[in-house]
Every structure is written in structure tokens, then in C-alpha cells.
Amino acid sequence: MHLHILGICGTFMGGLAAIAVEAGHKVTGCDANVYPPMSDQLTQLGIELIEGWSPEQMALQPDLYVVGNVVSRGNPLMEAILNAGAPYTSGPQWLQEHVLQGRHVMAVAGTHGKTTTTAMLAWILECAGLQPGYLIGGVPMNFSTSARLGAAQAPFVIEADEYDSAFFDKRSKFVHYRPRTAILNNLEHDHADIFPDLAAIETQFHHLVRTVPSAGKLVVNAREEALSRVLARGCWTPVQAFGARKEEPGVLRARGEPHAFDVLRGSLQVGHVAWNLTGEHNQLNALAALAAAESVGIALEAGCAALGRFGNVRRRMELRGTVAGVSVYDDFAHHPTAIRTTVDGLRRRLKPTERILAVFEPRSNTMKLGTMKAQLPWALEDADQSFCHRSGLSWDPGAALALMGERVHVADDIDQLVQAILKEARPGDHLLCMSNGGFGGIHAKLLEGLRARS
């Protein structure tokens, strides 16, 4: 079958393309911005990439158009597809019908930590010799690719996004996956461009819960009131809770430092994890992955041993370089809660004399709308200095961050921001750059500026 994928350079659609090629399909694709690293990965797979949305692509005559959620009505190619009556489907639906059907699907859902937890779970299964399939919305350091088909009868681990499927299917992606094991890691208001409030997202999570069989397993964060409300609306599947702050019978929890902690079920120690990751949020991600792996027969102790060799995902507290005693990190955090937990995770491993300079851009659709601007001072309160990129916003981050006084700096372009940071940075500082985009190559510019200065 020849598939032509619209929006192929997104992490989900790019992963789908890689899986389709591995399954024996011919794949071509297009996007508004065909750019690396995804474009490089796809080219290496022999996939023809086309820049833009020209109706001339109809001449390819594929058997099926697979439409990503970046495509909307008015898109020239999509209009041509509709006018011709050509067959099309969404990415999540194609994946369910052609890849996930008949397999033990393990879906990882939640506002934060989906990519990291999916990578953890896939790695635990890999270490157990199960050769799982997976689709991870990032670049896992333990694997050579972000997506693969896996062994025919092996479980399939998938990052289960609550964002909509396509312009013609406004259901969340994860409703298509029909998991047998589902992780509900956490739940906050996000994606304000399509969800008016938290209650609307809770409804989508309820729809996911309705698809999990009674012979399956739900792995649920015990700390999340929103998830408790989701389960109260109806639950037909056994629940393994995790993350309790104190001993509760049967609930998985962690005890110890983030980099070395015991895993307990109730009062019984069942494993120990020692790794290089930071932050309590990664402890919770680990507990979720361990509990999910247990549903396919992997003992908790074996899962803990695998996590000791887990290499994380790129752009998750990734050290890009150190020059003259100043370290520059790249992190994907963009939601206020994720920013706060990322800063906290770094703070916990530093000496009291070392400073954190938080550098961020409100780039997600939710942040661009200003929906969560009031939470930014709370998100950044543990940073010594904060630097914000203002470009493209309809609201004033300077006003939103005014409570922070002289600890905050706002700039209209990347070069101005870099100069402000270089003026402030001193040996022993940690420059934590947070964005869900490329951030204008700020990491390389900072390292270059530090080298020139030194």
C-alpha cells in the first residue's frame, strides 16, 4: 500500500511513517517545514519528502492519504483530496487498524512525562527480551529510533496524546488505541486552543478509560484529584495506584533521593533504582512504568534493574555543553508545572552556591494564549534569575512576571536574550533553556558566546 502522509515531520506522524515503512508500505509525505532531525531520519528510510501543500501531489496517486492534525480546511492539498473524493484517514486511526489491532497495547497518557515514561516502559520491556514495538514522541537515548514495529506478538508501547486526531476527528488521539494497559500519569489543564477547561480534558480521559478491558490494567497516579474524578465517572478495569506520599496497602511508592530510591508496595520493599535522572517527577514516571511492565509479567525488581541503565530522552535536562564553568542545558518543559518540576529537579542536585538561570519561551498554543501566565512566577520561583523570550505573544510577560522584580529579564528577540544572559552568567551557573521548539538555536549561541567571552 502507498501512503502519502500530510504533516509527516511531526514526532507522531514521523514515527508512524517509520513504522509503515518497516511494515512494508511505500511512504511519501509532505509538510510546511521539512526540517531535521525528523527529515533526516525519514530520508534515511527512503521516504520522499515534499515541501508544502501543493495539489500537484495528487499525481502521486497513493492508495491512502494519512492526515495529521496540523492540516485544516483550506489547506490546498486537503481541498484537492476532498474534491476528488480520494480516500483519507487520520494517523491514529490508521495506526489502530494496521498496527495495533490484536496486540497488547500499552498506552502512556498524562499532561506531563508521557515521552519519558513511554521510553522507560519500552526500555524495561526491551531488557526483558520482549522486543516491543513503540512510538515515542522524542528521541530515546536507549534506542536508535523513536518508533519501531517490534516483534509480531510483542506488546506495543505508545505515547498517548490527548490532543485531537484530525480536523475531521476531534476526539483525542488516545481513544483510537484501545489499550490493554493504560497509564494515567497526571492531569492538568493544557491545550487551551481546543480544551476550554480541565473538565473537558477529564471527559476525554474518561473516554479512554471506557476503552480499557476488564481483563486489562489501569496504572493511576494516586496524587491526582483530577484522575480520581475521571475514575469516579466509571471504571471497569483493575487499578494499580502509584505515588502515594505515605504508606497505603497495595500502592507503589518511592522512598529516598531522586537519583537513588527504594520502590515499595505498601510497606514492603520490592526494588531499588539508582540512575542519573533528577526530580521527583521522574520518580513518579518510573513507578508508572514499573507498574505497567508488571502487567505483562515483568517483576518489579527486574524493571528497577533496567531503569538503572535508562539513558533518558533527548531534550530532557540534556547537557549541551560547559564553557568556563557555565553549563547549558536543553529541556522540553513548557507548561508551568513542568517548568517548576524541571527547575526543582536541577536545584536538588546542585551545591548551595550554584545558581540556576532559567531561560524560557512561552511557545505552546496554551502559553501563547496567555491562559497560564499567572502561574509563571510560581513556576520560576526556585530559579535565581529568569529570562523570557517575548516574541509572538499577544500578552506582556513582563507584566505577568512583575512580581519577580529584578530577577526577571524579558527580550524581544533571541540575540537580545543571549546578550542579557551572557552579561549575567558567571562560573558555577547553570543555564536551563526550556522550550517545546528549537528556541532559535539559543543553546549553541550561548555556548559560542561563552567561548568568545572566556
Summary of the structure (lengths in Angstrom):
residues: 454
radius of gyration: 22.1
end to end distance: 56.7
largest distance: 65.7
contacts: 1604
relative contact order: 0.09
helix: 37%
strand: 24%
